[in-house]
């Protein structure tokens, strides 16, 4: 990723991977308004070409189930093209994660994350419910559960890491730290 691509990605206001574009002369009629609400409940931004609502909803559901976490994974090259030197991005990412893990959680950052999620998922009842649940019930001992759950936590954190959105990674550092701590605890118990 070039520097300019990285900078552009950090300025991207869309936190999710997908977007929706509705092209219809009668977009504001009652039927379309209901359809928009249904779409918003299953995904925040979507890209597809469908002529029937049920077809579109099924495409979105299928896509979400089968896109798999491989699309959301973080691609990192450990070695450069000559295979003799460590890649600078890999070192940078490792150092960033190490620093974030060492930082103490900040209640203000968690509030900002909740506010940002509320704005991102405005109109999406499902994700807003999950955001409120996260705000009230998130604990260190359930960090892995929250991260692996089908929710905004996994999608936002992985996209932030993938596009190197440092601000979002910083806001989610308590989740990163808690997942790390929970994994450490599990590995100590298994030894």
Backbone as ProteinMPNN parsed JSONL, in Angstrom:
{"seq_chain_A": "XXXXXXXXXXXXXXXXXXXXXXXXXXXXXXXXXXXXXXXXXXXXXXXXXXXXXXXXXXXXXXXXXXXXXXXXXXXXXXXXXXXXXXXXXXXXXXXXXXXXXXXXXXXXXXXXXXXXXXXXXXXXXXXXXXXXXXXXXXXXXXXXXXXXXXXXXXXXXXXXXXXXXXXXXXXXXXXXXXXXXXXXXXXXXXX", "coords_chain_A": {"N_chain_A": [[0.854, -1.173, 0.0], [0.674, 2.122, -0.907], [1.907, 5.249, 0.406], [0.126, 7.388, -0.125], [-2.278, 5.978, -0.605], [-2.699, 4.882, 1.898], [-3.046, 7.204, 3.437], [-5.366, 8.201, 2.23], [-7.207, 6.196, 2.926], [-7.38, 6.53, 5.693], [-8.785, 8.838, 5.859], [-11.257, 8.13, 5.028], [-14.641, 8.222, 5.581], [-16.427, 6.126, 5.789], [-16.98, 3.346, 7.66], [-17.591, 0.683, 7.401], [-17.246, -2.128, 5.092], [-18.849, -2.343, 2.815], [-21.091, -0.507, 0.602], [-24.231, 1.067, -0.243], [-26.054, 1.88, -3.128], [-28.809, 3.451, -4.32], [-30.72, 3.419, -7.074], [-33.339, 4.798, -8.407], [-36.209, 6.227, -9.668], [-38.427, 6.629, -8.112], [-37.692, 6.615, -5.382], [-38.537, 7.447, -2.854], [-41.071, 6.431, -2.291], [-43.648, 4.608, -0.451], [-43.267, 1.774, -0.48], [-40.567, 1.549, -1.243], [-39.342, 2.899, 0.866], [-39.859, 1.181, 3.0], [-38.417, -1.008, 2.059], [-35.826, 0.071, 2.133], [-35.447, 0.308, 4.893], [-35.456, -2.382, 5.632], [-33.165, -3.246, 4.289], [-31.234, -1.715, 5.599], [-31.259, -2.898, 8.076], [-29.884, -5.293, 7.718], [-27.428, -4.754, 6.567], [-25.062, -2.116, 6.37], [-23.868, -0.693, 4.221], [-24.119, -1.597, 0.878], [-23.43, -3.33, -2.323], [-24.862, -4.179, -5.25], [-26.716, -5.551, -8.051], [-29.974, -5.764, -8.574], [-33.344, -6.563, -9.385], [-35.577, -7.097, -7.942], [-36.854, -6.84, -4.635], [-36.796, -9.028, -2.749], [-34.934, -10.652, -3.996], [-32.642, -9.029, -3.876], [-32.314, -8.819, -1.058], [-31.766, -11.502, -0.453], [-29.381, -11.865, -1.888], [-27.696, -10.163, -0.469], [-27.744, -11.324, 2.115], [-26.651, -13.856, 1.499], [-24.14, -13.061, 0.546], [-23.02, -11.905, 2.843], [-22.897, -14.144, 4.543], [-21.166, -15.807, 3.156], [-18.94, -14.379, 2.408], [-16.888, -14.608, 4.063], [-14.282, -14.668, 6.495], [-11.877, -14.413, 5.322], [-11.764, -12.293, 3.55], [-11.755, -10.178, 5.233], [-9.391, -10.388, 6.53], [-6.144, -9.416, 7.663], [-3.694, -8.478, 5.547], [-0.364, -9.127, 5.566], [2.991, -8.789, 4.729], [5.755, -10.534, 5.659], [8.403, -10.638, 4.875], [10.428, -8.711, 2.621], [10.615, -8.241, -1.014], [13.152, -9.232, -1.674], [13.513, -11.06, 0.252], [15.245, -10.85, 2.373], [15.202, -8.806, 4.201], [13.309, -7.395, 6.879], [9.961, -6.371, 6.371], [8.993, -3.009, 6.407], [6.355, -2.145, 6.964], [5.298, -4.345, 8.334], [6.859, -4.366, 10.663], [6.133, -1.846, 11.651], [3.369, -2.222, 12.108], [3.46, -4.248, 14.033], [4.805, -2.938, 16.128], [2.968, -0.886, 16.655], [0.718, -2.358, 17.584], [1.885, -3.502, 19.851], [2.38, -1.2, 21.41], [-0.255, -0.287, 21.763], [-1.338, -2.381, 23.257], [0.014, -2.074, 25.631], [-0.972, 0.298, 26.612], [-3.152, 1.861, 28.955], [-6.649, 1.275, 29.354], [-9.047, 3.735, 28.295], [-11.756, 5.488, 29.349], [-13.032, 7.585, 28.0], [-12.284, 7.223, 25.317], [-13.634, 4.847, 24.772], [-16.242, 5.774, 24.959], [-16.243, 7.523, 22.762], [-15.933, 5.649, 20.71], [-18.388, 4.283, 20.898], [-20.15, 6.401, 20.314], [-19.325, 6.992, 17.681], [-19.935, 4.561, 16.431], [-22.687, 4.621, 16.791], [-23.371, 6.736, 15.095], [-22.477, 5.712, 12.635], [-24.128, 3.503, 12.299], [-26.668, 4.528, 12.261], [-30.091, 4.242, 11.996], [-30.0, 1.535, 11.589], [-31.361, -0.901, 13.178], [-30.557, -3.375, 14.225], [-27.689, -3.31, 14.449], [-27.444, -1.036, 16.061], [-28.66, -1.931, 18.386], [-26.834, -3.925, 19.092], [-24.625, -2.288, 19.531], [-25.447, -0.823, 21.791], [-25.71, -2.957, 23.553], [-23.044, -3.8, 23.647], [-21.917, -1.544, 24.84], [-23.073, -1.654, 27.407], [-22.545, -4.267, 28.358], [-19.987, -5.211, 27.749], [-17.041, -6.852, 28.711], [-13.722, -7.574, 29.905], [-13.249, -10.354, 30.088], [-14.88, -11.311, 28.114], [-13.95, -10.534, 25.687], [-12.902, -11.938, 23.433], [-15.164, -13.326, 22.694], [-16.849, -11.165, 21.934], [-15.324, -10.175, 19.822], [-15.364, -12.305, 17.981], [-18.012, -12.559, 17.479], [-20.774, -12.009, 15.28], [-20.79, -8.935, 14.556], [-20.457, -5.353, 14.789], [-17.981, -4.966, 16.021], [-15.99, -6.833, 15.214], [-16.014, -6.329, 12.394], [-15.438, -3.537, 12.147], [-12.984, -3.274, 13.519], [-11.283, -5.021, 12.076], [-11.392, -3.86, 9.512], [-10.297, -1.37, 10.088], [-7.689, -2.116, 10.817], [-6.87, -3.312, 8.424], [-6.952, -1.203, 6.503], [-5.346, 0.504, 7.702], [-6.339, 2.501, 9.472], [-5.554, 4.45, 11.766], [-6.713, 6.033, 13.748], [-9.19, 4.761, 14.273], [-8.255, 2.241, 15.064], [-6.925, 3.019, 17.354], [-9.107, 3.907, 18.93], [-10.268, 1.477, 19.387], [-8.515, 0.153, 20.943], [-8.799, -0.905, 23.514], [-10.278, -3.212, 23.113], [-8.492, -4.677, 21.542], [-6.398, -4.96, 23.369], [-7.726, -6.364, 25.419], [-8.453, -8.752, 24.097], [-5.905, -9.745, 23.615], [-4.997, -10.074, 26.296], [-6.862, -11.955, 27.202], [-6.284, -14.118, 25.523], [-3.662, -14.623, 26.388], [-4.169, -15.442, 29.024], [-5.628, -17.771, 28.551], [-3.664, -19.305, 27.241], [-1.775, -19.593, 29.272], [-3.18, -21.112, 31.129], [-3.424, -23.482, 29.713], [-0.908, -24.531, 29.669]], "CA_chain_A": [[0.0, 0.0, 0.0], [1.49, 3.327, -0.964], [1.596, 6.225, 1.445], [-1.073, 8.149, -0.468], [-3.439, 5.12, -0.387], [-2.895, 4.792, 3.335], [-3.616, 8.471, 3.887], [-6.743, 8.286, 1.74], [-8.021, 5.278, 3.701], [-7.613, 7.059, 7.024], [-9.756, 9.918, 5.745], [-12.504, 7.546, 4.568], [-15.608, 8.265, 6.668], [-17.206, 4.898, 5.824], [-16.272, 2.386, 8.487], [-17.898, -0.652, 6.91], [-16.634, -2.492, 3.829], [-19.789, -2.233, 1.718], [-21.957, 0.673, 0.473], [-25.415, 0.834, -1.071], [-26.474, 2.963, -4.014], [-30.175, 3.174, -4.74], [-31.027, 4.15, -8.294], [-34.761, 4.595, -8.655], [-36.878, 7.526, -9.763], [-39.433, 6.743, -7.054], [-37.015, 6.097, -4.201], [-39.182, 7.841, -1.606], [-42.435, 5.937, -2.087], [-43.793, 3.797, 0.761], [-42.653, 0.462, -0.684], [-39.111, 1.709, -1.236], [-38.932, 3.285, 2.21], [-39.856, -0.071, 3.769], [-37.28, -1.786, 1.557], [-34.597, 0.686, 2.643], [-35.32, -0.055, 6.307], [-35.062, -3.796, 5.677], [-31.765, -3.307, 3.872], [-30.407, -1.104, 6.644], [-31.18, -3.825, 9.194], [-28.949, -6.397, 7.494], [-26.094, -4.26, 6.215], [-25.056, -0.662, 6.326], [-23.597, -0.256, 2.865], [-24.17, -2.781, -0.005], [-23.289, -3.077, -3.746], [-25.431, -5.298, -6.014], [-27.686, -5.161, -9.071], [-31.129, -6.64, -8.46], [-34.575, -5.886, -9.802], [-36.633, -7.407, -6.978], [-36.396, -6.674, -3.262], [-36.456, -10.314, -2.153], [-33.692, -11.09, -4.636], [-31.578, -8.209, -3.304], [-32.112, -9.228, 0.332], [-31.125, -12.811, -0.464], [-27.995, -11.662, -2.328], [-26.957, -9.557, 0.642], [-27.582, -12.347, 3.155], [-25.707, -14.841, 0.99], [-22.829, -12.424, 0.496], [-22.507, -11.763, 4.205], [-22.579, -15.462, 5.09], [-20.108, -16.491, 2.418], [-17.756, -13.583, 2.087], [-15.867, -15.228, 4.896], [-13.342, -13.791, 7.174], [-10.663, -14.247, 4.528], [-11.786, -10.965, 2.957], [-11.515, -9.215, 6.293], [-8.106, -10.624, 7.172], [-5.112, -8.415, 7.476], [-2.607, -9.002, 4.724], [0.924, -8.579, 5.945], [4.155, -9.476, 4.204], [6.802, -10.531, 6.677], [9.679, -10.346, 4.225], [10.305, -7.931, 1.391], [10.8, -9.007, -2.246], [14.442, -9.929, -1.685], [13.419, -12.066, 1.318], [16.364, -10.746, 3.3], [14.974, -7.752, 5.177], [11.937, -7.305, 7.369], [9.128, -5.344, 5.751], [8.75, -1.884, 7.312], [4.956, -2.132, 7.402], [5.122, -5.394, 9.326], [7.446, -3.856, 11.903], [5.29, -0.746, 12.115], [2.127, -2.791, 12.638], [3.788, -4.952, 15.273], [5.091, -1.941, 17.167], [1.711, -0.222, 16.99], [-0.07, -3.27, 18.414], [2.577, -3.603, 21.138], [2.117, 0.034, 22.155], [-1.675, -0.266, 22.129], [-1.555, -3.373, 24.316], [0.593, -1.551, 26.875], [-1.709, 1.477, 27.074], [-4.291, 1.585, 29.826], [-7.928, 1.663, 28.743], [-9.505, 5.086, 28.552], [-13.217, 5.506, 29.266], [-13.433, 8.574, 26.991], [-12.138, 6.605, 23.999], [-14.722, 3.892, 24.593], [-17.436, 6.587, 24.675], [-16.118, 7.985, 21.371], [-16.197, 4.493, 19.859], [-19.837, 4.059, 20.936], [-20.763, 7.507, 19.562], [-18.995, 6.789, 16.273], [-20.731, 3.42, 15.98], [-24.071, 5.09, 16.726], [-23.514, 7.523, 13.861], [-22.281, 4.83, 11.483], [-25.248, 2.569, 12.169], [-27.936, 5.237, 12.404], [-31.147, 3.64, 11.186], [-29.846, 0.076, 11.578], [-31.805, -1.327, 14.511], [-29.783, -4.531, 14.682], [-26.354, -2.88, 14.897], [-27.597, -0.112, 17.188], [-28.928, -2.775, 19.555], [-25.544, -4.534, 19.455], [-23.773, -1.218, 20.07], [-25.897, -0.575, 23.173], [-25.353, -4.146, 24.33], [-21.598, -3.711, 23.841], [-21.669, -0.469, 25.807], [-23.512, -2.049, 28.749], [-22.165, -5.596, 28.814], [-18.632, -5.624, 27.371], [-16.063, -7.038, 29.782], [-12.448, -8.142, 29.462], [-13.33, -11.806, 29.957], [-15.706, -11.662, 26.949], [-13.388, -9.826, 24.533], [-12.842, -12.841, 22.284], [-16.559, -13.572, 22.301], [-17.312, -9.993, 21.191], [-14.571, -10.069, 18.569], [-15.764, -13.355, 17.051], [-19.453, -12.449, 17.261], [-21.14, -11.269, 14.062], [-21.178, -7.597, 14.993], [-19.618, -4.241, 14.35], [-16.653, -5.01, 16.642], [-15.106, -7.548, 14.288], [-15.922, -5.666, 11.084], [-14.761, -2.238, 12.242], [-11.583, -3.448, 13.902], [-10.512, -5.599, 10.977], [-11.23, -2.885, 8.43], [-9.352, -0.357, 10.56], [-6.348, -2.681, 10.705], [-6.567, -3.571, 7.015], [-6.694, 0.037, 5.77], [-4.461, 1.282, 8.584], [-7.041, 3.65, 10.04], [-4.95, 4.498, 13.092], [-7.668, 6.618, 14.696], [-10.145, 3.728, 14.664], [-7.504, 1.234, 15.82], [-6.69, 3.623, 18.664], [-10.367, 3.878, 19.682], [-10.603, 0.091, 19.715], [-7.36, -0.461, 21.585], [-9.182, -1.703, 24.682], [-10.674, -4.536, 22.612], [-7.244, -5.339, 21.156], [-5.699, -5.303, 24.616], [-8.487, -7.384, 26.133], [-8.302, -10.008, 23.361], [-4.536, -10.175, 23.908], [-4.95, -10.545, 27.68], [-7.654, -13.173, 27.312], [-5.5, -15.173, 24.884], [-2.555, -14.932, 27.298], [-4.718, -16.197, 30.142], [-5.961, -19.107, 28.047], [-2.434, -20.05, 26.956], [-1.134, -19.916, 30.559], [-3.956, -22.209, 31.713], [-3.229, -24.72, 28.958], [0.474, -24.997, 29.818]], "C_chain_A": [[0.897, 1.232, 0.0], [1.066, 4.287, 0.126], [0.314, 6.976, 1.134], [-2.338, 7.312, -0.296], [-3.748, 5.013, 1.09], [-3.54, 6.053, 3.886], [-5.057, 8.61, 3.452], [-7.654, 7.401, 2.572], [-8.318, 5.807, 5.092], [-8.633, 8.188, 6.989], [-11.13, 9.41, 5.33], [-13.515, 7.508, 5.71], [-16.435, 6.988, 6.785], [-16.405, 3.851, 6.579], [-16.481, 0.957, 8.009], [-17.258, -0.876, 5.55], [-17.543, -2.22, 2.644], [-20.599, -0.942, 1.775], [-23.159, 0.298, -0.372], [-25.721, 2.084, -1.882], [-27.839, 2.588, -4.542], [-30.475, 4.047, -5.941], [-32.47, 3.851, -8.673], [-35.415, 5.972, -8.661], [-37.885, 7.718, -8.632], [-38.891, 6.205, -5.732], [-37.751, 6.403, -2.896], [-40.613, 7.346, -1.443], [-42.452, 4.963, -0.909], [-43.089, 2.438, 0.638], [-41.13, 0.547, -0.607], [-38.583, 2.111, 0.138], [-38.87, 2.057, 3.113], [-38.663, -0.932, 3.358], [-35.96, -1.238, 2.092], [-34.377, 0.323, 4.105], [-34.895, -1.512, 6.459], [-33.592, -3.955, 5.308], [-30.843, -2.796, 4.975], [-30.253, -2.032, 7.843], [-30.187, -4.962, 8.97], [-27.554, -5.943, 7.104], [-26.158, -2.752, 6.071], [-24.754, -0.095, 4.955], [-23.48, -1.533, 2.004], [-23.99, -2.377, -1.443], [-23.778, -4.314, -4.483], [-26.389, -4.732, -7.054], [-28.807, -6.187, -9.02], [-32.366, -5.847, -8.863], [-35.721, -6.134, -8.84], [-36.055, -7.346, -5.572], [-35.974, -8.0, -2.636], [-35.144, -10.861, -2.705], [-32.502, -10.338, -4.042], [-31.273, -8.622, -1.867], [-31.392, -10.575, 0.409], [-29.66, -12.708, -0.897], [-27.151, -11.113, -1.189], [-26.707, -10.589, 1.738], [-26.544, -13.386, 2.737], [-24.285, -14.286, 1.018], [-22.22, -12.314, 1.886], [-22.112, -13.104, 4.806], [-21.334, -16.049, 4.45], [-18.895, -15.636, 2.077], [-16.577, -14.039, 2.909], [-14.913, -14.228, 5.489], [-12.056, -13.62, 6.392], [-10.605, -12.875, 3.874], [-11.43, -9.901, 3.983], [-10.135, -9.38, 6.932], [-7.115, -9.528, 6.829], [-3.977, -9.045, 6.688], [-1.317, -8.322, 5.141], [2.017, -9.432, 5.308], [5.247, -9.384, 5.252], [8.147, -10.159, 6.063], [9.452, -9.542, 2.956], [10.603, -8.819, 0.189], [12.122, -9.782, -2.269], [14.492, -11.019, -0.62], [14.593, -11.995, 2.284], [16.152, -9.695, 4.379], [13.524, -7.765, 5.632], [11.203, -6.158, 6.692], [8.832, -4.258, 6.792], [7.325, -1.825, 7.818], [4.697, -3.177, 8.477], [5.669, -4.937, 10.676], [6.585, -2.748, 12.502], [4.013, -1.273, 12.767], [2.372, -3.498, 13.966], [4.068, -3.995, 16.418], [3.83, -1.219, 17.609], [0.87, -1.092, 17.922], [0.563, -3.401, 19.795], [2.315, -2.373, 22.003], [0.664, 0.072, 22.634], [-1.976, -1.234, 23.272], [-1.055, -2.852, 25.657], [-0.172, -0.353, 27.443], [-2.88, 1.053, 27.953], [-5.567, 2.032, 29.129], [-8.362, 3.052, 29.189], [-11.019, 5.122, 28.338], [-13.713, 6.468, 28.189], [-13.335, 7.991, 25.576], [-13.246, 5.6, 23.735], [-16.033, 4.635, 24.306], [-17.416, 7.089, 23.235], [-16.408, 6.851, 20.394], [-17.701, 4.219, 19.782], [-20.557, 5.142, 20.141], [-20.535, 7.341, 18.062], [-19.813, 5.642, 15.685], [-22.201, 3.816, 15.856], [-24.331, 5.895, 15.464], [-23.43, 6.638, 12.629], [-23.508, 3.957, 11.231], [-26.609, 3.226, 12.391], [-28.964, 4.636, 11.449], [-31.062, 2.13, 11.098], [-30.139, -0.434, 12.982], [-30.949, -2.456, 15.078], [-28.426, -4.093, 15.233], [-26.431, -1.885, 16.054], [-27.869, -0.872, 18.482], [-27.637, -3.426, 20.041], [-24.592, -3.501, 20.059], [-24.147, -0.917, 21.515], [-25.546, -1.745, 24.081], [-23.853, -4.139, 24.643], [-21.276, -2.68, 24.922], [-21.996, -0.921, 27.237], [-22.85, -3.325, 29.258], [-20.748, -6.036, 28.475], [-17.752, -5.719, 28.611], [-14.829, -7.709, 29.203], [-12.561, -9.634, 29.221], [-14.217, -12.264, 28.8], [-15.197, -10.984, 25.673], [-13.351, -10.713, 23.29], [-14.245, -13.134, 21.784], [-17.092, -12.404, 21.482], [-16.609, -9.885, 19.843], [-15.03, -11.098, 17.542], [-17.262, -13.333, 16.758], [-19.709, -11.671, 15.97], [-21.688, -9.912, 14.491], [-20.181, -6.576, 14.466], [-18.196, -4.338, 14.88], [-15.656, -5.661, 15.687], [-14.911, -6.771, 12.99], [-15.146, -4.357, 11.16], [-13.284, -2.395, 12.585], [-10.758, -4.013, 12.747], [-10.351, -4.628, 9.818], [-10.222, -1.818, 8.844], [-7.913, -0.865, 10.461], [-5.939, -2.865, 9.249], [-6.206, -2.292, 6.267], [-5.784, 0.984, 6.552], [-5.098, 2.598, 9.027], [-6.634, 3.726, 11.508], [-5.92, 5.061, 14.125], [-8.668, 5.576, 15.192], [-9.457, 2.632, 15.472], [-7.27, 1.751, 17.236], [-7.96, 3.583, 19.518], [-10.724, 2.457, 20.133], [-9.466, -0.619, 20.45], [-7.73, -1.268, 22.814], [-9.635, -3.106, 24.261], [-9.426, -5.327, 22.232], [-6.508, -5.831, 22.399], [-6.41, -6.438, 25.346], [-8.41, -8.743, 25.438], [-6.911, -10.594, 23.65], [-4.455, -10.779, 25.311], [-5.72, -11.847, 27.851], [-6.914, -14.348, 26.672], [-4.312, -15.587, 25.755], [-3.017, -15.79, 28.46], [-5.044, -17.629, 29.734], [-4.693, -19.92, 27.818], [-1.698, -20.438, 28.248], [-1.845, -21.098, 31.209], [-3.675, -23.54, 31.022], [-1.825, -25.286, 29.076], [0.637, -25.853, 31.002]], "O_chain_A": [[1.79, 1.35, 0.84], [-0.014, 4.15, 0.701], [-0.508, 7.186, 2.026], [-3.371, 7.844, 0.111], [-4.91, 5.048, 1.495], [-4.462, 5.986, 4.699], [-5.891, 9.088, 4.22], [-8.77, 7.808, 2.897], [-9.4, 5.56, 5.625], [-9.28, 8.463, 7.999], [-12.08, 10.19, 5.284], [-13.279, 6.832, 6.712], [-17.092, 6.789, 7.807], [-15.289, 3.508, 6.188], [-15.61, 0.109, 8.206], [-16.78, 0.069, 4.921], [-17.053, -1.894, 1.563], [-20.778, -0.354, 2.842], [-23.117, -0.673, -1.128], [-25.653, 3.203, -1.374], [-28.009, 1.528, -5.144], [-30.483, 5.274, -5.839], [-32.779, 2.779, -9.195], [-35.192, 6.779, -7.759], [-38.164, 8.85, -8.238], [-39.561, 5.43, -5.048], [-37.591, 5.668, -1.922], [-41.311, 7.799, -0.535], [-41.399, 4.544, -0.427], [-42.394, 2.012, 1.561], [-40.487, -0.29, 0.025], [-37.489, 1.7, 0.526], [-37.935, 1.91, 3.9], [-37.984, -1.512, 4.205], [-35.074, -2.008, 2.464], [-33.247, 0.057, 4.515], [-34.071, -1.837, 7.313], [-32.863, -4.714, 5.947], [-29.796, -3.386, 5.244], [-29.247, -1.974, 8.55], [-29.693, -5.54, 9.939], [-26.59, -6.685, 7.295], [-27.187, -2.191, 5.695], [-25.348, 0.911, 4.569], [-22.783, -2.465, 2.405], [-24.326, -1.253, -1.815], [-23.181, -5.383, -4.361], [-26.82, -3.584, -6.956], [-28.61, -7.348, -9.382], [-32.425, -4.628, -8.703], [-36.742, -5.449, -8.911], [-34.915, -7.748, -5.341], [-34.896, -8.084, -2.048], [-34.347, -11.455, -1.977], [-31.472, -10.941, -3.739], [-30.107, -8.761, -1.496], [-30.508, -10.762, 1.246], [-28.798, -13.386, -0.337], [-26.021, -11.552, -0.975], [-25.587, -10.714, 2.233], [-25.668, -13.751, 3.521], [-23.351, -14.956, 1.458], [-21.038, -12.598, 2.077], [-21.102, -13.196, 5.504], [-20.539, -16.711, 5.117], [-17.923, -16.138, 1.512], [-15.421, -13.883, 2.514], [-14.777, -13.097, 5.023], [-11.226, -12.781, 6.742], [-9.517, -12.34, 3.662], [-10.874, -8.856, 3.646], [-9.756, -8.584, 7.791], [-7.252, -8.82, 5.832], [-3.377, -10.029, 7.12], [-1.194, -7.099, 5.078], [1.959, -10.661, 5.351], [5.62, -8.293, 5.682], [8.936, -9.44, 6.676], [8.42, -9.673, 2.299], [10.821, -10.02, 0.348], [12.187, -10.875, -2.831], [15.427, -11.82, -0.6], [14.905, -12.984, 2.947], [16.864, -9.698, 5.382], [12.624, -8.104, 4.864], [11.778, -5.093, 6.47], [8.463, -4.564, 7.926], [7.097, -1.489, 8.98], [3.957, -2.921, 9.428], [5.016, -5.103, 11.706], [6.34, -2.718, 13.708], [3.627, -0.824, 13.846], [1.589, -3.363, 14.907], [3.621, -4.213, 17.544], [3.639, -0.967, 18.799], [0.368, -0.61, 18.937], [-0.145, -3.411, 20.801], [2.057, -2.499, 23.2], [0.394, 0.426, 23.781], [-2.783, -0.93, 24.151], [-1.636, -3.154, 26.7], [-0.032, -0.028, 28.622], [-3.512, 0.023, 27.721], [-5.579, 3.031, 28.409], [-8.081, 3.483, 30.308], [-11.497, 4.813, 27.246], [-14.717, 6.189, 27.533], [-14.202, 8.238, 24.739], [-13.747, 5.503, 22.614], [-16.843, 4.174, 23.501], [-18.446, 7.084, 22.561], [-17.055, 7.063, 19.368], [-18.224, 3.95, 18.7], [-21.475, 4.842, 19.377], [-21.455, 7.532, 17.267], [-20.323, 5.745, 14.57], [-22.882, 3.395, 14.921], [-25.381, 5.758, 14.836], [-24.212, 6.79, 11.69], [-23.877, 3.707, 10.084], [-27.591, 2.541, 12.678], [-28.727, 4.538, 10.245], [-31.98, 1.499, 10.574], [-29.278, -0.403, 13.861], [-30.654, -2.481, 16.273], [-28.056, -4.459, 16.348], [-25.569, -1.892, 16.933], [-27.368, -0.503, 19.544], [-27.37, -3.477, 21.242], [-23.843, -3.806, 20.987], [-23.272, -0.772, 22.369], [-25.139, -1.557, 25.227], [-23.445, -4.435, 25.766], [-20.458, -2.929, 25.808], [-21.263, -0.596, 28.17], [-22.614, -3.459, 30.459], [-20.337, -7.127, 28.872], [-17.715, -4.813, 29.443], [-14.885, -8.335, 28.144], [-12.017, -10.136, 28.238], [-14.306, -13.461, 28.525], [-15.933, -10.874, 24.692], [-13.734, -10.272, 22.206], [-14.481, -13.183, 20.577], [-17.72, -12.615, 20.445], [-17.232, -9.542, 18.838], [-15.081, -10.795, 16.351], [-17.72, -14.039, 15.86], [-18.941, -10.777, 15.617], [-22.881, -9.758, 14.752], [-19.205, -6.909, 13.793], [-17.277, -3.832, 14.236], [-14.603, -5.094, 15.395], [-13.782, -6.578, 12.538], [-14.284, -4.1, 10.32], [-12.433, -1.722, 12.003], [-9.658, -3.533, 12.474], [-9.287, -4.575, 9.202], [-9.385, -1.409, 8.039], [-7.019, -0.118, 10.063], [-4.793, -2.604, 8.884], [-5.26, -2.286, 5.479], [-5.498, 2.102, 6.122], [-4.479, 3.661, 8.965], [-7.282, 3.144, 12.378], [-5.938, 4.601, 15.266], [-8.963, 5.512, 16.386], [-10.014, 2.146, 16.456], [-7.402, 1.002, 18.204], [-7.894, 3.261, 20.704], [-11.403, 2.271, 21.143], [-9.461, -1.845, 20.564], [-7.038, -2.234, 23.135], [-9.397, -4.076, 24.981], [-9.312, -6.507, 22.561], [-6.057, -6.975, 22.46], [-5.765, -7.367, 25.833], [-8.314, -9.774, 26.104], [-6.771, -11.792, 23.896], [-3.908, -11.867, 25.491], [-5.275, -12.744, 28.568], [-6.916, -15.452, 27.217], [-3.994, -16.773, 25.846], [-2.346, -16.749, 28.841], [-4.773, -18.576, 30.472], [-4.647, -21.101, 28.163], [-1.07, -21.495, 28.308], [-1.201, -21.983, 31.772], [-3.685, -24.594, 31.657], [-1.571, -26.405, 28.632], [1.74, -26.329, 31.273]]}, "name": "protein", "num_of_chains": 1, "seq": "XXXXXXXXXXXXXXXXXXXXXXXXXXXXXXXXXXXXXXXXXXXXXXXXXXXXXXXXXXXXXXXXXXXXXXXXXXXXXXXXXXXXXXXXXXXXXXXXXXXXXXXXXXXXXXXXXXXXXXXXXXXXXXXXXXXXXXXXXXXXXXXXXXXXXXXXXXXXXXXXXXXXXXXXXXXXXXXXXXXXXXXXXXXXXXX"}
